[in-house]
Amino acid sequence: MARHDRYPKRTRKFEIPSQEQEFSEDFIREQIRIAAERTPSRYHTGEPCGKPGTVNDAFASEVYKYMMDHCNPNNVDGHMFLGSYELERESMVMTAQLLGLQGEEVRKSTGFFLSGGTESTNQAIWTFRNKFYSQKGIDVRKEGFLGMARAGVTPKILAPIDSHFSMEKGTDIFGLGTDSVAFYGLDQDYSTDLDDLAKRLEQEYRQGNELMINWVVVGDTVKGKLHDVKAITEVVSELSEKYDKPVPPTVIDAAGQYLFLSLMKDSDKYGGDIPSWNFEVPEVSAVICDAHKNQIPYGTGMVIFRDARDTLFTNFATDYLSTDMLDGVSSLSEDEIVLAQVLATIPTSRGGYGPAATWAYYMKYGMEGMREKKEHIWEVTKGFRDSVEASTDYELVYEPQTANVVFRLNPEIFDPELNQVVYRNINNSEEHGFYIGHDCGGLARSLEERKMQGSQNYVLYANIMDHNSTDSMNTLMQVLNVEAERLKR
Ligand SMILES: Cc1ncc(COP(=O)(O)O)c(C=O)c1O
């Protein structure tokens, strides 16, 4: 019996009813109630510990819904939805400052709220693809693939093997092809292997290729590992100079951990070292951060660009929106009008609920309040890390740096194949609702190893989020121990 066999059942409907069949609101509400029960994320129990989400902050949800009920804002139009648009701009500025921009730099930066990490990733790839070709005198927006071919150069995205797959998705969508990614490996500690990175880049440069983006993931999905962005950009800049190539823009995917890192860097409870990773590194041109991985309702990602002018590479003019009001009747400032006219985002309509909820969350908790929340997460993370280490049946795979604890069955006692059994048994148990993560290539340090994806590279992980507590993680450890005991029998 699978876990979901216990969920309440409903008869699924696939046709819009005709007038005679009309259903009452009560019937519909009941159907929705059952659907929610069939979606038992159970955040209140503290049991889900795999990607992707956490419990929403009640106040942020209230604001999200308030905006829905009162003005249904669409931030594509800063004139018609002025108040909501202003909240977006203010949230962006607050986030830009969190990410290391100051004073005049903040004014020159911009960004957008998008639906999440994947859309922000695509927005960044689109932007820097167009900029790359524009610098070669080619308007790729007009010429498309033919223009790309005419440029006569193979563009590459240099990236670590633990990049989120949305980056490869972006190379597909924007016609670069997944082969355009030059992956480099990780060292013994699963940090960036700078020698491999240099080797890979030299190989590309020697073949006459050019770097379109230096892609760096800070706090990757499974390990939550940090990478030294300053050291990476130094190697990339040095080699670009050596081979007489333009220094590429660096894009940071910090979708999962931007808030944790921004706040924990000033916490005495962290104890570790957080290497430079954000706009403080001059080569960093854009940062991807997801508010919806931090108690804000879904559909709330952000991409922030250091230089607002970069968004002109994806700008489309339109005739039907009131953001083109340059005749002085707009309530927006000059700067804001220019920005509002930049309909540069992949989506056109953009709901204003996420930005309002983000604004409310930042304002309600402030730096200290949000830091306390992350300190709590860190305490729970360390506690779980210690219990994995203390267990003889499991081993810790990496030293956690953010909120992820990666582990597996002790290979001296168990066949590595059995890790998948643990994953399935935990995530499908009827005795509890725990949900943990797994990665088939979690132990890989090179692309070749990653491709093997066999049981030898298989890991389990817990991603600790706001809904988890020390008690719930202790129970998870007990549940894991029971599974290990079962396997011994
Ligand atoms: C590092 C990283 N980047 C990007 C994404 C994609 O984000 P989304 O699911 O919001 O599209 C994720 C999702 O977990 C992630 O961990």
The ligand as a Gaussian input file, in Angstrom:
#p B3LYP/6-31G(d) Opt

LIG

0 1
 C       19.885000      26.283000      -6.263000
 C       18.538000      26.284000      -6.934000
 N       18.350000      26.977000      -8.071000
 C       17.172000      26.992000      -8.706000
 C       16.098000      26.291000      -8.218000
 C       14.782000      26.304000      -8.951000
 O       13.858000      27.051000      -8.231000
 P       12.287000      26.969000      -8.559000
 O       11.860000      25.598000      -8.158000
 O       11.701000      28.050000      -7.712000
 O       12.109000      27.219000     -10.007000
 C       16.238000      25.528000      -7.047000
 C       15.129000      24.723000      -6.514000
 O       15.222000      24.035000      -5.550000
 C       17.494000      25.538000      -6.377000
 O       17.698000      24.826000      -5.263000

